[in-house]
Amino acid sequence: MSDLPDAVGVLGAGLVGRSWAALYAARGLRVVVVDPDPAAEAALRAFLPGALEDLAALGLALAAPTAPAFATDPAALSGLSFVQENGPDRLEAKRALLAEAERWVAEDAVLASSTSSLLPSDIQAGLARPERLLVAHPMNPPHLVPMVELVAGRLTAPETLERAAAFYEAHGRVVIRVAREVVGHLANRLTSALYREAVHCVAEGIATVEDVDRAIAHGPGLRWALMGPHAIYHLGGGAGGYRAYLDHLGPTQEARWAEHGTPRLTPALKDALVAGVEEELAGEDPEALARRRDAALVALLTLKARHGF
């Protein structure tokens, strides 16, 4: 790891940014967190102890993790060769943040955007060194969920992609290289497809919000935590494998695809969805629920490793 960055900038200290900061601090990197809101530092400091404890349980934290530095001025990124950007998911906001950051970073710095949907080619526009930028999209919370998908823009240098992949893999991330840029990249396109049908089922009175969530958490979600849909349906084909599944049950899949809905998030539907979640989670403290989720993620990741998944 001697040729990898020993310091990293985290631009934006919201939910995703502070999670990235925890991972990098746990790995012994010098971390510089930059956010224009001074109040973000308190949220970062409050988040770190629990996150570092979880990473230690996974064997991803050094004995003495470094404490991130916090600043409101992007000049604090001076000389850094890797920056994880986590600003608002709006094109102009990201362009402005990154244009300011690249004034200070090292000449060969990698600029990795955590954007969930924006195209790297669009973000690159206007940068002085667009070849240094790529998308590195995680899933929340990124310090625990290991996937990070890398997407190059039209102007991204191949070397930038290779350096980013090596960096993330060295810090325990599972790197997915998305072959071409598309809105939502890969993971969010998959989750959006499921979410669309989840909303449709509520809108059409097929099921309540709670039962939709229970159906996923206690049904297919258990299998998806171990393997993806293609591999799952391969096992579903029995001795004949995936081919047998597609030949036998492919028509029923097509029939369901034809029935999938395209709901509109009208004010009335938004109200119904929010009311459903409030009923589902009545009495739950959001912070306590997030901690329970993270503890379960640690246990699940440990179990997956034990069984080779």
C-alpha positions, 0 to 999 in steps of 0.5 A: 500500500506504499504507493497509495495515498496516505491522506484523503480529503472528504468534501461534504460531511453529511450522512455519506461524507462522515461515513466515508471519513470514518472508514478512512480514519479507521484505516489509518489515513490522514483525513481532512473533512471540509464542509462549509457548515461549522455545525457539521463538525459536531455531527461528525465527532458524534458519529465517529465512535460508534462507526469506528467500533463497528469497523474494528469488529470487522477487522477494518480498523487499525489499533489507533485510528487517526482523528479526522481534521475538520475545516470549512475552507477548501484550502485545507485540501491543499496538496491532497492526492485523493478527494471524496466529494459528497456534496448535494446531488445537484449538478451545479452544486457539484461543479462548483464544489469540485472547481473550488477543490481542484484549485488546492489539490495535488496536480495528479489528484483523483476527484471521486464523486459520491453522486447517486445519479449524475453522469460523470461527463456532466460533472466534468464540464468546466473543470480545469483537469476533467481527466481526474474526475470519476464517480465512486458511488457507495450505498449508505452507510459506506463505511459498512456497505462495501460496494463502491461503483466506479464510473468513468466520464468521457474525459476520465483518464484510464489511469484515474480509474485504475488508481481509484480501484486500487485505492478502494480495494486496498481499504476493503471495498468491493469495486464494481466497474460500470461499463458505460455511464447512465443515469443512476449508474448500476446499483441505484437503477436496480434499487429504483426498479424495486422501489417503483414497484413498492410504491405502486403496490401501495398506490394501488392498494395491493399492500400496506407500506409495512407489508411491502417492507416486511415482504422484502426484509423477510423474503427476497432480501435475505437471498439478495444479501448473499447473491444476486438475482442471476445467481439466485435464479440459476439455483432456482432452475434446479439441475438445469440451472439458469437455462432451465429457469429461463425456459420454464419460468421466463414467461411468468417473469415477462407477464409480471414485467408487463403488469409493473406500475409507473406511479407518480409521487403526487402529494396524496401518495407522498402523504400515504407513504409517509403515514405508512412509514410512521405507522410502521416505525411508531415508537422507534428512535431514528438514531437507535434504529440506525445503530441497530441496523449498523450492528446487524450489518456488522453481524451479516458481513461477518456471517457472509465472510464466514460462509464465503459470500 
